[in-house]
Amino acid sequence: LTMRDLTELIDKDEFFFRYVGCTVSRFYEGNGGMLATAGSGKRLAVLEFEITNQSASGATLTLNKGKEKEFVYTLLADGRSIRPTITLLEEDFCTSYTGTYKAGETKTGVLVFECSEDLSLDNVTLTIVRNINGMEDSVLLKVK
């Protein structure tokens, strides 16, 4: 997978998406001081992406807006499938995400997964599935 593949799957012409990395901790502090915290015996795997507006003017990016979610994210780790945790973080892709970008501006987006402390995160893959009018397309992204 290349970041071009990821960008093409998301299919937002003005924007380029780049996977940055994964951090694991008990909490994650997002923009504006919002906090995501793991439950007892859990930890958070936070996947970070950079989103860049490639156009010569301002643009708005909207992901997963409305009742039907356009993208489904699944973390595959240690033989388990984990769905993202719903957070109130403004940079969270899983919930309805809307960001306004100036020309050339880059912002951070995240996916937050709550997993058990004993789960091995040595060999992890993210599956992103895009569903448009019943047709699915997907990419696999090697996380760790």
C-alpha positions in Angstrom: 0.0 0.0 0.0 1.2 3.5 -0.8 -0.2 6.7 0.6 -1.5 7.3 -3.0 -3.6 4.1 -2.6 -5.0 5.4 0.7 -5.7 8.9 -0.9 -7.4 7.3 -3.9 -9.6 5.1 -1.7 -10.8 8.1 0.4 -11.4 9.9 -2.9 -11.4 13.5 -1.7 -9.7 15.3 -4.6 -8.2 18.2 -2.8 -6.6 16.1 0.0 -3.6 13.8 0.4 -3.6 11.3 3.3 -0.4 10.0 5.0 -0.1 7.5 7.8 2.3 8.8 10.4 2.4 6.1 13.1 0.9 4.4 16.1 1.2 5.3 19.7 0.0 3.1 22.6 -1.0 4.6 26.0 -3.7 4.8 28.6 -5.0 8.2 27.3 -4.7 10.5 24.3 -5.1 14.3 24.5 -6.5 15.7 21.3 -7.0 19.2 19.9 -8.7 21.6 22.3 -7.8 19.6 25.3 -10.3 16.8 24.6 -9.3 13.5 26.2 -9.8 9.8 25.3 -9.1 7.5 28.1 -8.8 3.7 28.2 -11.0 1.7 30.6 -9.6 -0.5 33.4 -7.2 -3.2 32.0 -7.2 -1.5 28.6 -5.0 0.7 26.6 -5.4 2.9 23.5 -3.8 2.3 20.2 -3.9 5.7 18.4 -3.2 5.7 14.7 -2.2 9.1 13.4 -2.6 10.5 9.9 -1.6 13.8 8.2 -4.1 15.3 5.9 -2.9 18.0 3.5 -5.1 20.2 1.4 -3.3 20.1 -2.0 -5.5 22.7 -3.7 -4.6 26.4 -4.3 -7.6 27.5 -2.2 -9.4 26.6 1.0 -11.3 23.4 1.2 -13.5 21.4 3.6 -13.0 17.7 4.3 -16.0 15.7 5.5 -15.8 12.0 6.4 -18.5 9.7 7.8 -21.1 12.3 7.9 -24.7 11.2 8.5 -26.4 7.9 9.4 -24.7 5.7 6.8 -20.9 5.6 7.4 -18.9 5.9 4.2 -15.8 4.3 5.8 -15.4 1.3 8.1 -12.1 0.9 10.0 -10.9 -2.4 11.5 -7.6 -3.0 13.4 -6.3 -6.6 13.0 -4.0 -7.5 15.8 -3.0 -10.8 17.3 -5.8 -12.6 15.5 -8.4 -10.2 16.7 -10.6 -7.6 14.9 -11.0 -4.4 16.8 -13.4 -1.6 15.8 -12.5 2.1 16.7 -13.6 3.6 19.9 -16.1 6.4 19.6 -14.6 9.6 21.0 -15.5 13.3 21.1 -12.0 14.2 19.6 -12.5 16.7 16.8 -9.7 15.0 14.8 -11.3 11.5 15.1 -12.0 10.0 11.7 -14.4 7.3 13.0 -17.0 9.8 14.1 -18.4 12.5 11.8 -15.3 14.4 10.8 -15.3 17.9 9.3 -12.2 20.0 8.9 -11.7 23.3 7.1 -8.3 23.7 5.6 -6.4 26.6 4.1 -4.6 26.1 0.8 -1.6 23.8 1.5 -2.5 23.3 5.2 -1.8 20.0 7.0 -3.8 18.8 10.0 -3.7 15.6 12.1 -6.4 13.0 12.1 -6.6 9.9 14.3 -8.3 6.6 14.8 -8.5 5.4 18.4 -8.8 1.7 19.3 -9.3 0.5 22.8 -7.6 -2.9 23.3 -6.7 -5.2 26.2 -3.3 -4.6 27.9 -2.2 -8.1 27.0 -2.9 -7.8 23.3 0.3 -8.0 21.2 0.7 -5.0 18.9 3.8 -6.3 17.2 2.1 -7.2 13.9 -0.9 -4.9 13.2 -2.9 -4.1 10.1 -5.6 -1.5 9.5 -8.3 -2.4 7.0 -10.2 0.6 5.6 -13.4 -0.3 3.7 -15.3 2.3 1.6 -18.9 1.6 0.9 -20.6 3.7 -1.8 -24.1 2.7 -3.0 -23.5 -1.0 -2.0 -20.1 -1.2 -3.7 -17.1 -1.8 -1.5 -13.4 -1.0 -2.0 -10.7 -1.5 0.6 -7.0 -1.0 1.4 -4.8 -2.7 4.0 -2.3 -0.6 5.9 0.6 -2.2 7.8 0.6 -0.4 11.2 3.4 -2.1 13.0 
